[in-house]
Amino acid sequence: MSATVLEARALLLDMDGTLVNSDAVVERCWRRWAIAQGLDPVAALKVVHGRQGYATMAALLPDRPMEQNYAENRVMLAEETADTDGVVPIGGATVFMASIAALPHALVTSADEALAQARMTAAALPMPVTRVTAEMVGASKPDPEGFLKGAAELGFDPADCIVFEDSEAGIAAGRAAGMRVVGVGPRAAALSPDAHVQDLTGLRVEAGADGSIRLHIDAA
């Protein structure tokens, strides 16, 4: 099996679909919301991944006042935070997180702090010390603000960072930030990331003496 090798100084990690499989919760909550709005839930679920909730609502109901989206997003976040049934780590996530524990990395997620804590805890994954959650940005992915802020918090140039993402919005955000992207899982496969893995089992992390991070990525 051939392997791709990417070198970076820091790693920026999405959460849902990348480290944590929360699809069951997302689908339960958003299916319920879509039906209440008279929307096709199957079509709605194609839009939700990677964005903050208010941005999803705005995409699906473009004529609705944004204040209503913000209000309903607060309700949605509370529902999702309370529901951790079926939240599990992505394959290989436990070993991967252990392998980068001493290396520069940050969580960059569209979840707020409470939801991020709930899901990382449910998946028994360590919460990165450096993180950019929904409350810390003014614009949702696909805007690059979150990834740029994560790089700045870690003290690295965007070009020296590699993003791990599963969604169209997230991969677009990473690219817009000027970063390379490792796509994780089935949603990322068709989005032409710099490298793609089915899950995190196909990764090996090597720390260089000069502070570099080498990712050995098995072909997906």
Secondary structure as GFF3:
##gff-version 3
##sequence-region A 1 220
A	DSSP	beta_strand	3	8	.	.	.	ID=ss1
A	DSSP	beta_strand	10	13	.	.	.	ID=ss2
A	DSSP	beta_strand	20	21	.	.	.	ID=ss3
A	DSSP	alpha_helix	23	36	.	.	.	ID=ss4
A	DSSP	alpha_helix	41	48	.	.	.	ID=ss5
A	DSSP	alpha_helix	53	60	.	.	.	ID=ss6
A	DSSP	alpha_helix	66	82	.	.	.	ID=ss7
A	DSSP	beta_strand	88	89	.	.	.	ID=ss8
A	DSSP	alpha_helix	93	99	.	.	.	ID=ss9
A	DSSP	beta_strand	105	108	.	.	.	ID=ss10
A	DSSP	alpha_helix	113	122	.	.	.	ID=ss11
A	DSSP	beta_strand	131	132	.	.	.	ID=ss12
A	DSSP	three_ten_helix	134	136	.	.	.	ID=ss13
A	DSSP	alpha_helix	145	154	.	.	.	ID=ss14
A	DSSP	three_ten_helix	158	160	.	.	.	ID=ss15
A	DSSP	beta_strand	161	165	.	.	.	ID=ss16
A	DSSP	alpha_helix	168	176	.	.	.	ID=ss17
A	DSSP	beta_strand	180	184	.	.	.	ID=ss18
A	DSSP	three_ten_helix	186	191	.	.	.	ID=ss19
A	DSSP	beta_strand	195	197	.	.	.	ID=ss20
A	DSSP	three_ten_helix	200	202	.	.	.	ID=ss21
A	DSSP	beta_strand	203	207	.	.	.	ID=ss22
A	DSSP	beta_strand	213	218	.	.	.	ID=ss23
###
